[in-house]
Amino acid sequence: MNQTFGLRQTLILLLLLTIILAPRPLAGAADLDSARRFEAAGDYAAAASAYAAAAARIPWRAGLCGQAGQAFWLAGDAGQAIFWFAKGESRQALSLSDWLAYGDALAALGDEAAAIRAWEQSLQIDPSAGAYLRLAQASRRGEDLPQAIEYLYQALALAPEDAEAHYQLGLLLAATAPEKALPELMRAAALDPEMDETVQALRAELNRAFLVEDRAYQFTVSGRALAFLGEWDLAAEAFRRAIEADAEYAEAWAWLGEARQQQGQDGRTQLARALLLEPQSASIQALDGLYWMRQGKPEKALAAYEKAAALEPENSVWQVSLGDAASASGDLLTASQHYRRAVELAPEDPAAWRALALFSLENDTDVENTGLVAARQLLRLAPDDWLTYDIAGRIAIRIGAQVEAETHLLKAIELAPQEPASHFHLALAYLESGQNSQAYDKLVDTLALDPAGPFGWQANRLLEQYFP
């Protein structure tokens, strides 16, 4: 009898303990189930909250800290991601993918040193191409290009079919050892045909560079090719190496000055050196003019462009530059004359006609004649360029041809759906013709595509004005 009573008491006690303790792990399991469902649905913000709740309620499941960090990172909350990854790190529970994402989150908040440490830590778990690629990017940002190249070779040893890694290695070699760049670039294009056009352009320039046995020239041509792609940090390195090969090579000095400006520096010292070495170079004078335009001193730019035009009087590019400088200084008559001279010199060059059309539009100068003629020439010469149709659409709005404006602007959007300008201009066309519903949609599209830019700002003002 006593044994039965004791057994019953024990069972009741166990039941009470289960009732008291069960809710937390049960709730944690429910949170975990919810987190996985949210994650599968792509709702990472909800998944992150659920993973965090599960990690708090099931503390012995240390790996949940990393899963919470991953979800917060995917939800765009780098701060919370770092918080949960740090908790996982303190419990030695981060996976390879956790360490990679941990580094990504740290890098996003500007802590490059800690990010590098996280990526290096991932290599202790299992060397991965992803970690080496991240470390290569960090080394490039830190201007340690030899180390970046080494990391890319290590990444490709693990992932030899990675087209992007071959491409990035090719770019780095173009800046540091251009004779070695082509095999990597060609391999990238073979693996990813979408890279072919870019790679072929680089190939043409590199082949041209090595027609001349002049190291400074080779680096300068390679640097200009990199500049054309917007890889200004690598272009600057190529120009710097050109100067190392020949300190009197004026073109390299001028282009280094341009690269410095593109990187947010002044570049005046390098340009002044180039002008001193070779004042009779039209391209150097033109780069000098571009410098003064950026400084807001169009009169000085005009003087530089005039020297370039005097050296190469048949070059339409310098006439366009003269037009830009004259327009910026307020001399619209002279500007118009230079743009007209540009199209006379190069009647088949869409860039000259584009400059004339934009001048006419932006200064409301003879849009019905000059602007319209320029737009028609653009449609003939550059029928695959979204900007052609954007300009033609704007001119059509200005002359009251609403149907034509809509047609052109819709074509511009078809060619370049991510460009906010055409969406905004189409909204203006719709407002002009009283199609307010369509105008509203296009203003919203513009704001979404350019939330912090000039078109987004203008779209927001019009939404407040017309659709309060």
C-alpha positions in Angstrom: 0.0 0.0 0.0 2.8 2.5 1.0 4.7 1.5 -2.1 1.6 2.2 -4.3 1.2 5.6 -2.6 4.9 6.5 -3.1 4.7 5.5 -6.7 1.6 7.6 -7.2 3.3 10.6 -5.5 6.3 10.3 -7.8 4.1 10.1 -10.9 2.1 13.2 -9.8 5.4 15.1 -9.1 6.7 14.2 -12.6 3.4 15.2 -14.2 3.6 18.6 -12.3 7.2 19.1 -13.4 6.2 18.3 -17.0 3.3 20.8 -16.9 5.6 23.5 -15.4 8.6 22.9 -17.7 7.0 21.8 -20.9 5.7 25.1 -22.2 9.1 26.7 -23.0 10.5 23.8 -25.2 7.0 23.2 -26.7 6.7 26.9 -27.6 10.3 26.9 -28.8 9.5 24.0 -31.1 6.5 25.9 -32.4 8.7 29.0 -33.0 11.1 26.8 -34.9 8.4 25.4 -37.1 7.1 28.9 -37.8 10.6 30.1 -38.6 11.1 27.4 -41.2 7.7 28.1 -42.8 8.4 31.8 -42.9 11.9 31.1 -44.4 10.5 28.8 -47.0 8.0 31.6 -48.0 10.8 34.2 -48.2 9.6 36.2 -45.3 13.0 36.6 -43.6 12.0 39.3 -41.2 9.3 37.0 -39.7 11.6 34.0 -39.8 14.3 36.0 -38.0 12.0 36.9 -35.1 10.8 33.3 -34.9 14.4 31.9 -34.9 15.3 34.4 -32.2 12.4 33.3 -30.0 13.2 29.6 -30.6 16.8 30.2 -29.6 15.7 31.9 -26.4 13.3 29.1 -25.5 15.5 26.2 -26.5 18.9 27.4 -25.2 20.5 24.0 -25.6 20.0 24.2 -29.4 23.0 26.6 -29.8 22.9 26.4 -33.6 19.7 28.4 -33.6 21.8 31.5 -32.9 23.4 31.1 -36.3 20.1 30.5 -38.0 18.7 33.6 -36.4 21.7 35.6 -37.6 21.3 34.2 -41.1 17.6 35.2 -41.2 18.3 38.7 -39.8 21.0 39.1 -42.5 18.7 38.1 -45.3 16.0 40.4 -43.9 18.5 43.3 -44.2 19.1 43.8 -40.5 22.9 43.6 -40.2 23.0 44.8 -36.6 20.7 42.1 -35.3 22.5 39.5 -37.5 25.8 40.4 -35.9 24.2 40.2 -32.4 23.0 36.6 -33.0 26.2 35.5 -34.8 28.2 36.8 -31.9 26.0 34.8 -29.5 26.6 31.7 -31.7 30.4 32.4 -31.7 30.5 32.6 -27.9 28.9 29.2 -27.8 31.2 27.8 -30.6 28.2 26.9 -32.6 28.6 28.7 -36.0 28.6 26.8 -39.2 30.7 27.6 -42.3 27.8 29.5 -43.9 27.2 31.3 -40.6 30.8 32.6 -40.5 30.6 33.8 -44.1 27.3 35.7 -43.5 28.8 37.0 -40.2 31.6 38.5 -42.2 29.2 39.9 -44.8 27.2 41.6 -42.0 30.3 43.1 -40.4 31.5 44.3 -43.8 28.1 45.9 -44.5 28.5 48.0 -41.3 32.1 49.0 -42.2 34.0 46.8 -39.8 36.4 45.4 -42.5 38.9 44.0 -40.0 36.3 42.0 -38.1 34.8 40.8 -41.4 38.2 39.5 -42.6 38.6 37.7 -39.3 35.2 36.0 -39.7 35.9 34.9 -43.3 39.3 33.6 -42.2 37.7 31.7 -39.4 35.4 30.0 -41.9 38.5 28.6 -43.6 39.4 26.8 -40.3 36.1 24.9 -40.6 36.4 24.1 -44.3 38.2 26.1 -47.1 35.7 27.4 -49.5 35.8 29.4 -52.7 33.2 31.8 -51.2 35.6 32.7 -48.4 38.5 33.3 -50.7 36.5 35.4 -53.0 35.4 37.6 -50.1 38.9 37.9 -48.9 40.1 38.8 -52.4 37.5 41.6 -52.5 38.6 42.9 -49.1 42.3 42.8 -50.2 41.4 44.8 -53.3 39.5 47.4 -51.2 42.6 47.5 -49.0 44.8 48.1 -52.2 46.7 44.9 -51.6 46.4 43.6 -55.1 49.0 40.8 -54.9 47.1 39.3 -52.0 43.8 39.7 -53.8 45.3 37.8 -56.8 46.6 35.0 -54.5 43.1 34.6 -52.9 41.5 34.4 -56.4 43.9 31.7 -57.4 42.9 29.8 -54.2 39.2 30.3 -55.0 39.7 28.9 -58.5 41.6 25.9 -57.2 38.4 25.0 -55.4 35.9 26.2 -58.0 37.6 26.2 -61.4 34.3 26.8 -63.3 33.6 30.1 -61.5 33.3 32.6 -64.4 33.2 35.6 -62.1 36.3 34.6 -60.3 38.2 34.2 -63.6 36.9 37.6 -64.7 37.9 39.3 -61.5 41.3 37.7 -61.7 41.6 38.9 -65.3 40.9 42.5 -64.3 43.4 42.4 -61.5 46.1 41.0 -63.8 45.2 43.7 -66.4 46.2 46.2 -63.8 49.3 44.5 -62.6 50.6 42.1 -65.3 48.5 42.7 -68.4 50.4 40.0 -70.4 48.8 37.4 -68.1 45.2 38.7 -68.2 43.8 37.4 -71.4 43.7 33.6 -70.5 41.6 34.4 -67.4 39.3 36.8 -69.3 38.8 34.3 -72.2 38.0 31.5 -69.7 35.4 33.7 -68.0 33.7 34.4 -71.4 33.7 30.7 -72.3 32.0 29.9 -69.0 29.6 32.8 -69.1 28.6 34.0 -72.6 27.1 37.1 -71.1 30.6 38.3 -70.4 31.7 37.9 -74.0 31.1 41.4 -75.2 33.0 43.0 -72.3 35.8 40.5 -72.6 36.2 41.0 -76.3 36.5 44.7 -75.8 39.2 44.2 -73.2 40.9 41.6 -75.5 41.0 44.1 -78.4 42.6 46.8 -76.2 45.1 44.3 -74.6 46.1 43.0 -78.0 46.6 46.6 -79.2 48.7 47.4 -76.2 51.2 44.6 -77.0 51.7 45.7 -80.5 54.2 48.1 -79.0 57.1 47.0 -76.9 56.8 49.9 -74.5 55.8 48.9 -70.9 54.5 52.3 -70.1 52.2 52.3 -73.2 51.0 48.8 -72.4 50.0 49.7 -68.9 48.3 52.9 -70.1 46.2 51.2 -72.7 45.3 48.5 -70.2 44.4 51.2 -67.7 42.2 53.0 -70.1 40.3 49.8 -70.9 39.8 49.3 -67.2 38.6 52.9 -66.8 36.1 52.3 -69.6 34.6 49.5 -67.5 34.4 51.8 -64.5 37.2 49.9 -62.7 38.9 53.1 -61.6 40.9 51.6 -58.7 42.5 49.1 -61.0 42.9 51.7 -63.7 44.8 53.9 -61.3 47.1 51.0 -60.4 47.8 50.4 -64.1 48.6 54.1 -64.7 50.8 54.2 -61.6 52.8 51.2 -63.0 53.0 53.0 -66.4 54.7 55.9 -64.6 57.0 53.5 -62.8 58.1 52.2 -66.2 58.5 55.7 -67.6 58.3 58.7 -65.3 58.1 61.0 -68.4 55.1 59.4 -70.0 52.6 62.3 -70.0 49.5 60.4 -71.0 49.8 58.1 -68.0 50.1 61.1 -65.7 47.0 62.7 -67.2 45.0 59.5 -66.9 46.2 58.9 -63.3 44.9 62.4 -62.5 41.5 61.4 -64.0 41.5 58.2 -62.0 42.2 60.1 -58.8 39.2 62.3 -59.4 37.0 59.3 -60.1 38.1 58.0 -56.7 37.1 61.2 -55.0 40.6 62.7 -54.9 41.8 65.9 -56.5 44.1 64.7 -59.3 45.4 68.2 -60.1 49.0 67.4 -59.3 49.1 64.6 -61.9 47.3 66.7 -64.5 49.7 69.5 -64.0 52.6 67.1 -64.5 51.1 65.8 -67.7 50.6 69.3 -69.1 54.2 70.2 -68.3 55.5 67.1 -70.0 53.3 67.3 -73.2 51.3 70.5 -73.6 50.7 69.8 -77.3 48.5 66.7 -76.5 44.8 67.3 -77.4 43.7 64.4 -75.1 45.6 65.8 -72.1 44.2 69.3 -72.7 40.7 67.8 -72.9 41.2 65.9 -69.6 42.4 69.3 -68.1 39.1 70.9 -69.4 37.1 68.1 -67.8 38.9 68.7 -64.5 37.9 72.4 -64.6 34.3 71.6 -65.5 34.1 69.4 -62.4 35.5 72.3 -60.4 32.7 74.5 -61.6 35.0 76.8 -63.6 33.7 76.5 -67.2 35.8 79.5 -68.3 39.0 77.6 -67.6 37.6 74.5 -69.1 36.8 76.5 -72.3 40.4 77.6 -72.6 41.6 74.0 -72.3 39.1 72.7 -74.8 40.0 75.4 -77.2 43.6 74.2 -77.1 42.4 70.6 -77.8 40.3 71.8 -80.7 43.1 73.8 -82.1 45.4 70.8 -82.0 42.7 68.5 -83.6 40.3 70.8 -85.5 38.5 67.9 -87.2 37.6 66.1 -83.9 33.9 66.5 -83.2 34.4 65.4 -79.6 36.2 68.6 -78.7 33.4 70.7 -80.3 30.9 69.0 -78.0 33.2 69.7 -75.1 33.4 73.3 -76.1 29.6 73.5 -76.4 29.3 72.0 -72.9 31.7 74.6 -71.4 30.2 77.5 -73.3 26.7 76.4 -72.1 27.9 76.1 -68.5 29.3 79.6 -68.7 26.0 81.0 -70.0 27.0 81.7 -73.6 24.2 79.8 -75.3 24.9 81.2 -78.8 28.5 80.1 -78.8 27.5 76.7 -77.3 24.9 76.2 -80.1 27.6 77.0 -82.7 29.9 74.4 -81.3 27.3 71.7 -81.2 26.3 72.4 -84.8 30.0 72.3 -85.8 30.2 68.9 -84.1 27.4 67.4 -86.2 28.9 69.0 -89.3 32.2 67.2 -88.6 30.6 63.9 -87.7 27.2 63.6 -89.2 27.1 59.9 -88.6 28.1 60.1 -84.9 25.1 59.7 -82.6 27.0 61.3 -79.7 27.2 64.7 -81.6 23.5 64.6 -82.4 22.6 63.6 -78.8 24.6 66.6 -77.5 22.7 68.9 -79.8 19.3 67.5 -78.9 20.0 67.7 -75.2 21.3 71.3 -75.5 18.1 72.2 -77.4 15.9 70.5 -74.8 17.6 71.7 -71.7 17.9 75.3 -72.8 14.5 75.4 -74.6 16.4 76.5 -77.8 14.5 75.9 -81.1 13.2 72.6 -80.0 10.6 72.5 -82.8 13.3 72.6 -85.4 16.8 71.9 -84.1 15.7 69.5 -81.4 13.3 67.6 -83.6 15.9 67.2 -86.4 18.5 66.0 -83.9 16.0 63.5 -82.4 15.2 62.1 -85.8 18.9 61.7 -86.6 19.3 59.8 -83.3 16.4 57.5 -84.2 18.3 56.7 -87.4 21.8 56.3 -85.9 21.1 54.8 -82.5 17.9 52.8 -82.7 18.9 50.4 -79.9 19.8 53.0 -77.3 17.1 53.7 -74.7 18.4 57.3 -74.4 17.5 57.9 -78.0 13.8 57.2 -77.3 13.9 59.1 -74.0 15.2 62.2 -75.8 12.7 61.8 -78.7 9.9 61.4 -76.1 10.9 64.5 -74.2 11.0 66.5 -77.5 7.6 65.1 -78.5 6.2 66.3 -75.1 7.7 69.8 -75.7 6.1 70.2 -79.1 2.8 68.7 -78.0 2.9 65.4 -79.8 1.5 63.3 -76.9 0.9 60.1 -78.8 4.4 60.1 -80.2 5.9 61.0 -76.8 4.1 58.0 -75.2 5.3 55.6 -78.0 8.9 56.7 -77.7 9.0 56.6 -73.9 7.4 53.2 -73.7 10.2 52.0 -76.1 12.8 53.6 -73.9 11.4 51.7 -70.9 11.3 48.5 -72.9 15.0 48.8 -73.7 16.1 49.9 -70.2 13.4 49.1 -67.6 15.6 50.0 -64.7 16.4 53.5 -65.9 14.2 55.9 -63.8 14.4 58.8 -66.3 12.1 57.3 -68.9 9.5 56.3 -66.3 9.6 59.9 -65.0 9.3 61.5 -68.4 6.4 59.2 -69.3 4.7 60.3 -66.1 5.1 63.9 -67.3 3.6 62.9 -70.6 0.6 61.3 -68.9 0.1 64.4 -66.7 0.2 66.6 -69.7 -2.5 64.6 -71.5 -4.7 64.2 -68.3 -4.1 60.5 -67.8 -3.7 60.9 -64.1 -4.0 57.2 -63.2 -1.2 56.2 -65.5 0.9 59.2 -64.4 0.5 58.0 -60.8 1.7 54.5 -61.6 4.8 55.9 -63.4 5.7 58.3 -60.6 5.5 55.4 -58.1 7.7 53.3 -60.4 10.2 56.2 -60.6 10.3 56.6 -56.9 10.9 52.9 -56.5 13.8 52.9 -59.0 15.5 56.1 -57.8 14.4 56.7 -54.1 17.4 58.8 -53.2 18.2 60.3 -56.7 17.0 63.4 -58.6 14.3 61.6 -60.5 12.9 60.0 -57.3 12.9 63.4 -55.6 11.0 65.0 -58.5 8.6 62.1 -58.6 7.9 62.5 -54.9 7.2 66.2 -55.2 4.7 65.6 -58.0 3.0 62.8 -56.0 2.6 65.2 -53.1 1.3 67.9 -55.5 -1.1 65.9 -57.7 -2.0 62.9 -55.4 -1.9 64.2 -51.8 
